[in-house]
């Protein structure tokens, strides 16, 4: 175990770069920057950016809607981390096809980003390699795949080629954490180069991965550009990243290399796009800003009357990581908010499933009339006999959560909806709330936890908060709920 200061001690201090430096470098190129299509394997990737469109559908007209605005990027919620590889493959092909067709019609140049988990869980190498292959089939050679999972605000950094995850106050090599024991995406290596070799089953050797360290990133910008220029044939490049300035330095080098004709596909953690676009780090939203996003229900239900407005908000918890459990316990201890369990054992049993969900929905509607409510999946984690079976269990549980949210929204309108966990937040957004298009407004905590404003569906005018399972301290959930209730 070590602190971050101990890990970075052998390296030079980070350069004094700002987001403005990136914007000016992009302007100096003299040609428009590409429009970035971010395939996000769960909705939590938006937590570090602001003012960007979000899609949960990737029909060509949806992508065209995003391309037609002023934003420099769009986040497309594929939810592929909850899906088997063959489904991730199909969705990736669909998104790339829809985006390239829409962009061709509008004469826009694209760059593609595969946003995934900062603790190294997800479909790698499948997704970035497939994007690269599809681009090459269309006549665009791809020189490198940038692997930058770091997320400094959440305590995930890459230093000396090792990827670390903060546990408490200490930084552990990620291969030694609970995340590496994931039932579906587990791994053993903490070295990013060795992790690439492990995940590609030796198809890419560790010594084939380019690994610029903090010294090169912070003090040798031209050498870093030269290294990026040297990449060829989809070579993986895994740079050290320990802070925002490192991401900005990488972005400057990428702009320079791309201006000289190089093409990259990106496999990154949440803050990469903020740096690459030259966005400032946005302050967390205030209670007043959240309140300004609320609006009355548009239309009425089938009886010709608007649904009643809830006194409180709905918190939906699906994540089972230990941090989520601690955060939930703190919320309950601080506020006394009631908790309803969607019992996994009951929903996996077809005899008890439907009656159980009806009962949870009825209780939830009654409790929301009195205040804020937590609806969570029962805390005993149920897994299958193998990775695919575990994903199937997760999908059945998620479907039950979606039906619960749909049932609640059909009868009462919460002040807000907060979903905890990546798979949970994706399914709640797209299926539970019927969101197809949204705007990512900004973070609820510094650099983490995203608030969306739905542009369609029954959740329009109801703030929707995407809260990853594995970020923040034990007080984070309680702090966000307090702001959402106007108590900051």
Secondary structure in CASP SS format (residue, H / E / C, confidence):
PFRMAT SS
TARGET T0000
AUTHOR 0000-0000-0000
METHOD secondary structure of the structure
MODEL  1
X C 1.00
X E 1.00
X C 1.00
X H 1.00
X H 1.00
X H 1.00
X H 1.00
X H 1.00
X C 1.00
X C 1.00
X C 1.00
X C 1.00
X C 1.00
X C 1.00
X C 1.00
X C 1.00
X C 1.00
X C 1.00
X H 1.00
X H 1.00
X H 1.00
X H 1.00
X H 1.00
X H 1.00
X H 1.00
X H 1.00
X H 1.00
X H 1.00
X C 1.00
X C 1.00
X C 1.00
X C 1.00
X C 1.00
X C 1.00
X E 1.00
X E 1.00
X E 1.00
X E 1.00
X E 1.00
X E 1.00
X C 1.00
X C 1.00
X H 1.00
X H 1.00
X H 1.00
X H 1.00
X H 1.00
X H 1.00
X C 1.00
X C 1.00
X C 1.00
X E 1.00
X E 1.00
X E 1.00
X E 1.00
X C 1.00
X C 1.00
X C 1.00
X C 1.00
X H 1.00
X H 1.00
X H 1.00
X H 1.00
X H 1.00
X H 1.00
X H 1.00
X H 1.00
X C 1.00
X C 1.00
X C 1.00
X C 1.00
X C 1.00
X E 1.00
X E 1.00
X E 1.00
X E 1.00
X E 1.00
X C 1.00
X C 1.00
X H 1.00
X H 1.00
X H 1.00
X C 1.00
X C 1.00
X H 1.00
X H 1.00
X H 1.00
X H 1.00
X H 1.00
X H 1.00
X H 1.00
X H 1.00
X H 1.00
X H 1.00
X H 1.00
X H 1.00
X H 1.00
X H 1.00
X H 1.00
X H 1.00
X H 1.00
X H 1.00
X H 1.00
X H 1.00
X H 1.00
X H 1.00
X C 1.00
X C 1.00
X C 1.00
X E 1.00
X E 1.00
X E 1.00
X E 1.00
X E 1.00
X E 1.00
X C 1.00
X C 1.00
X C 1.00
X C 1.00
X C 1.00
X C 1.00
X C 1.00
X C 1.00
X C 1.00
X C 1.00
X H 1.00
X H 1.00
X H 1.00
X H 1.00
X H 1.00
X H 1.00
X H 1.00
X H 1.00
X H 1.00
X H 1.00
X H 1.00
X H 1.00
X C 1.00
X C 1.00
X C 1.00
X C 1.00
X C 1.00
X C 1.00
X E 1.00
X E 1.00
X E 1.00
X E 1.00
X E 1.00
X C 1.00
X C 1.00
X E 1.00
X H 1.00
X H 1.00
X H 1.00
X C 1.00
X E 1.00
X E 1.00
X E 1.00
X E 1.00
X C 1.00
X C 1.00
X E 1.00
X E 1.00
X E 1.00
X E 1.00
X E 1.00
X E 1.00
X C 1.00
X C 1.00
X E 1.00
X E 1.00
X E 1.00
X E 1.00
X H 1.00
X H 1.00
X H 1.00
X C 1.00
X H 1.00
X H 1.00
X H 1.00
X H 1.00
X C 1.00
X C 1.00
X C 1.00
X C 1.00
X C 1.00
X C 1.00
X C 1.00
X C 1.00
X C 1.00
X E 1.00
X H 1.00
X H 1.00
X H 1.00
X H 1.00
X H 1.00
X H 1.00
X H 1.00
X H 1.00
X C 1.00
X C 1.00
X C 1.00
X C 1.00
X C 1.00
X C 1.00
X H 1.00
X H 1.00
X H 1.00
X C 1.00
X E 1.00
X C 1.00
X C 1.00
X C 1.00
X H 1.00
X H 1.00
X H 1.00
X H 1.00
X H 1.00
X H 1.00
X C 1.00
X H 1.00
X H 1.00
X H 1.00
X H 1.00
X H 1.00
X H 1.00
X H 1.00
X H 1.00
X H 1.00
X H 1.00
X C 1.00
X C 1.00
X C 1.00
X C 1.00
X E 1.00
X E 1.00
X E 1.00
X C 1.00
X C 1.00
X C 1.00
X E 1.00
X C 1.00
X C 1.00
X H 1.00
X H 1.00
X H 1.00
X H 1.00
X H 1.00
X H 1.00
X H 1.00
X H 1.00
X H 1.00
X H 1.00
X H 1.00
X H 1.00
X H 1.00
X H 1.00
X H 1.00
X H 1.00
X C 1.00
X C 1.00
X C 1.00
X C 1.00
X E 1.00
X E 1.00
X E 1.00
X E 1.00
X E 1.00
X C 1.00
X C 1.00
X C 1.00
X H 1.00
X H 1.00
X H 1.00
X H 1.00
X H 1.00
X H 1.00
X C 1.00
X C 1.00
X C 1.00
X C 1.00
X C 1.00
X C 1.00
X C 1.00
X C 1.00
X C 1.00
X H 1.00
X H 1.00
X H 1.00
X H 1.00
X H 1.00
X H 1.00
X H 1.00
X C 1.00
X C 1.00
X C 1.00
X C 1.00
X C 1.00
X C 1.00
X C 1.00
X C 1.00
X C 1.00
X C 1.00
X C 1.00
X C 1.00
X C 1.00
X C 1.00
X E 1.00
X E 1.00
X C 1.00
X C 1.00
X C 1.00
X C 1.00
X E 1.00
X E 1.00
X E 1.00
X E 1.00
X C 1.00
X C 1.00
X C 1.00
X C 1.00
X H 1.00
X H 1.00
X H 1.00
X H 1.00
X H 1.00
X H 1.00
X H 1.00
X H 1.00
X H 1.00
X H 1.00
X H 1.00
X H 1.00
X H 1.00
X H 1.00
X C 1.00
X C 1.00
X E 1.00
X E 1.00
X E 1.00
X E 1.00
X E 1.00
X C 1.00
X H 1.00
X H 1.00
X H 1.00
X H 1.00
X C 1.00
X C 1.00
X C 1.00
X C 1.00
X C 1.00
X H 1.00
X H 1.00
X H 1.00
X H 1.00
X H 1.00
X H 1.00
X H 1.00
X H 1.00
X H 1.00
X H 1.00
X H 1.00
X H 1.00
X H 1.00
X H 1.00
X H 1.00
X H 1.00
X C 1.00
X C 1.00
X C 1.00
X C 1.00
X E 1.00
X E 1.00
X E 1.00
X E 1.00
X E 1.00
X C 1.00
X C 1.00
X C 1.00
X C 1.00
X C 1.00
X C 1.00
X C 1.00
X C 1.00
X C 1.00
X H 1.00
X H 1.00
X H 1.00
X H 1.00
X H 1.00
X H 1.00
X H 1.00
X H 1.00
X H 1.00
X H 1.00
X H 1.00
X H 1.00
X H 1.00
X H 1.00
X H 1.00
X H 1.00
X H 1.00
X H 1.00
X H 1.00
X H 1.00
X H 1.00
X H 1.00
X H 1.00
X C 1.00
X C 1.00
X E 1.00
X E 1.00
X C 1.00
X C 1.00
X E 1.00
X E 1.00
X E 1.00
X E 1.00
X E 1.00
X C 1.00
X H 1.00
X H 1.00
X H 1.00
X H 1.00
X H 1.00
X H 1.00
X H 1.00
X H 1.00
X H 1.00
X H 1.00
X H 1.00
X C 1.00
X C 1.00
X C 1.00
X C 1.00
X E 1.00
X E 1.00
X E 1.00
X E 1.00
X E 1.00
X E 1.00
X E 1.00
X E 1.00
X E 1.00
X C 1.00
X C 1.00
X E 1.00
X E 1.00
X E 1.00
X E 1.00
X E 1.00
X E 1.00
X E 1.00
X C 1.00
X C 1.00
X C 1.00
X C 1.00
X C 1.00
X C 1.00
X C 1.00
X C 1.00
X E 1.00
X E 1.00
X E 1.00
X E 1.00
X E 1.00
X C 1.00
X C 1.00
X C 1.00
X C 1.00
X C 1.00
X C 1.00
X C 1.00
X C 1.00
X H 1.00
X H 1.00
X H 1.00
X H 1.00
X H 1.00
X H 1.00
X H 1.00
X H 1.00
X H 1.00
X C 1.00
X C 1.00
X C 1.00
X C 1.00
END
